[in-house]
Amino acid sequence: AAVVLAANRVPFGRGSGPVTSETYAQPLRGARELDVDLSMGAGTLRVETIDSENAYEAAITHNAGVRVSVTYADGRLRISDRGFRFTGGRVTNEWTVRLTRKVPVELEASMGAGHGTFDLTGLSGSADIRAGAGEVRVEFRENSGQVEELELRFGPLREIGPGRRDRESPWKSPPSPLEVLWYRGLHARAIA
């Protein structure tokens, strides 16, 4: 099964300037669970699960101006590009992060803009996924572990009555991807 949520598509691809690729991996070293925090400003994020004694394996490709920090210690993985500010144009910032299925995983992922694919097949634990503009896909395959809690956050949904809605036309510039989806759904029902 898959859940796909999309709003305000943002172009990403090969940009000008040098592109670098790095790979990372660390063994579990006795950790009984894995605490993961992925924080991406803009780009493409793929999260998958693996049967491995490594806590994680990551491949990161980005323009030299995008500083990506990867740290792992005692079952805690942090990957971020917090200093990165998307100013338009094209940029390369692509992460593939594979997480072990050997221990429960507490996953927090935050994306500002871009595309995210989360294949959580076999994962046990929880996932909290926050996204701004772009597309997010979450997949689970049959007989695939036990995700106890999955939370997807896409910004606020304002309470607006019919009068204010008609006066302000909030669907023309919604402040969050959630409102984009909300108004697209209302529009689809209105013309169906």
C-alpha positions in Angstrom: 0.0 0.0 0.0 1.2 3.5 -0.6 0.1 7.0 0.4 1.1 9.9 -1.9 0.6 13.5 -1.0 1.6 16.2 -3.4 1.5 20.0 -3.4 3.4 22.8 -5.2 5.9 20.8 -7.2 9.5 22.2 -7.0 12.1 21.4 -9.7 15.3 19.8 -8.6 18.2 18.5 -10.7 21.7 19.0 -11.7 22.7 22.6 -10.9 25.8 24.6 -11.7 28.9 24.1 -9.7 30.7 21.0 -8.5 28.6 18.1 -7.3 30.1 15.7 -4.7 29.0 12.2 -3.5 29.6 10.6 -0.2 28.7 7.3 1.4 28.3 6.6 5.1 27.7 3.4 7.2 28.0 2.5 10.9 27.4 -0.8 12.7 24.8 -1.0 15.4 27.5 -1.7 18.1 24.9 -3.2 20.5 22.3 -0.5 20.1 18.8 -1.9 21.0 17.0 0.8 19.0 17.8 3.5 16.4 16.8 7.1 16.9 16.9 8.9 13.5 16.5 12.6 12.7 16.6 13.6 9.0 16.3 17.3 8.3 16.4 18.4 4.7 15.9 21.9 3.5 15.3 21.1 -0.2 16.0 18.1 -2.4 15.2 14.4 -2.9 15.1 12.1 0.1 14.7 8.3 -0.1 14.4 6.2 3.0 14.5 2.4 2.8 14.9 -0.4 5.2 17.6 -3.1 5.1 18.5 -6.4 6.8 21.9 -5.5 8.0 24.0 -5.3 11.2 24.8 -1.7 10.1 22.5 0.8 11.9 22.4 2.7 8.6 23.9 3.1 5.2 23.6 6.5 3.4 24.5 7.8 0.0 24.4 11.6 -0.3 25.0 13.6 -3.5 24.9 17.4 -3.4 26.3 20.7 -4.8 29.4 21.8 -2.9 27.5 24.8 -1.5 25.1 22.5 0.3 26.6 21.5 3.6 25.3 18.1 4.9 26.2 17.0 8.4 26.1 13.2 9.2 26.6 12.1 12.8 26.0 8.7 14.5 26.7 7.7 18.1 25.1 5.3 20.5 22.1 4.5 18.3 21.4 8.1 17.3 21.7 9.1 13.7 21.4 12.8 12.6 21.6 13.9 9.0 20.9 17.6 8.2 21.5 20.5 5.9 20.2 23.1 8.3 22.5 25.8 6.9 21.1 25.4 3.4 18.8 28.1 2.1 17.0 27.4 -1.2 17.1 30.6 -3.3 15.7 29.4 -6.5 17.3 27.8 -9.6 18.3 24.2 -9.7 20.2 22.4 -7.0 21.4 18.9 -6.4 20.7 17.5 -2.9 19.9 13.8 -3.0 20.0 11.5 0.0 19.3 7.7 0.1 19.2 6.5 3.7 18.8 2.8 4.5 17.8 1.9 8.1 18.3 -1.5 9.7 15.3 -3.7 10.4 17.2 -5.5 13.2 16.1 -3.0 15.9 13.1 -0.7 16.5 13.5 2.7 14.7 12.1 6.0 15.9 12.2 8.1 12.7 11.7 11.8 12.4 12.0 13.3 9.0 11.5 17.0 8.0 11.6 18.3 4.5 11.2 21.9 3.4 10.7 21.4 -0.3 11.3 18.5 -2.7 10.5 14.9 -3.1 10.5 12.2 -0.5 10.0 8.4 -0.8 9.7 6.4 2.4 9.7 2.6 2.0 9.1 1.5 5.5 8.7 -2.2 4.7 9.8 -4.3 7.6 10.3 -1.3 10.0 9.2 -1.6 13.6 8.9 1.6 15.7 7.4 4.9 14.7 7.7 7.5 11.9 7.0 11.3 12.1 7.2 12.8 8.6 6.9 16.6 8.1 6.9 18.1 4.6 6.6 21.5 3.0 6.2 21.9 -0.7 6.7 18.9 -3.0 5.7 15.3 -3.0 5.9 12.6 -0.3 5.3 8.9 -0.9 5.1 6.4 2.0 5.0 2.7 1.2 4.4 -0.5 3.2 4.5 -4.0 1.7 2.5 -6.9 3.0 3.7 -8.7 6.2 6.2 -5.9 6.8 7.0 -5.4 10.4 5.0 -3.2 12.7 5.0 0.6 12.5 3.2 1.5 15.8 2.6 5.1 14.8 2.9 7.0 11.6 2.3 10.8 11.6 2.4 12.9 8.4 2.5 16.7 8.9 2.0 19.2 6.1 1.5 22.5 7.9 -1.6 24.2 9.2 -5.2 24.0 8.1 -6.9 27.3 9.0 -10.5 27.4 10.1 -12.2 29.6 7.6 -16.0 30.0 7.4 -17.9 30.2 4.1 -18.2 34.0 4.2 -14.5 34.6 4.8 -13.7 31.9 2.2 -15.7 33.7 -0.4 -14.2 37.1 0.4 -10.6 36.1 0.6 -10.3 33.2 -1.9 -7.7 31.4 0.3 -7.2 28.6 -2.3 -5.3 31.1 -4.5 -2.3 31.2 -2.1 -2.6 28.7 0.7 0.1 28.8 3.4 0.7 25.1 3.5 0.7 21.9 1.4 -2.2 20.6 3.6 -4.4 23.6 2.6 -3.5 23.0 -1.1 -4.7 19.4 -0.7 -7.8 20.6 1.2 -8.8 23.1 -1.4 -8.1 20.8 -4.3 -10.4 18.2 -2.7 -13.2 20.8 -2.2 -12.8 21.9 -5.8 -12.9 18.4 -7.1 -16.1 17.7 -5.1 -17.7 21.0 -6.3 -17.2 20.1 -10.0 -18.0 16.4 -9.7 
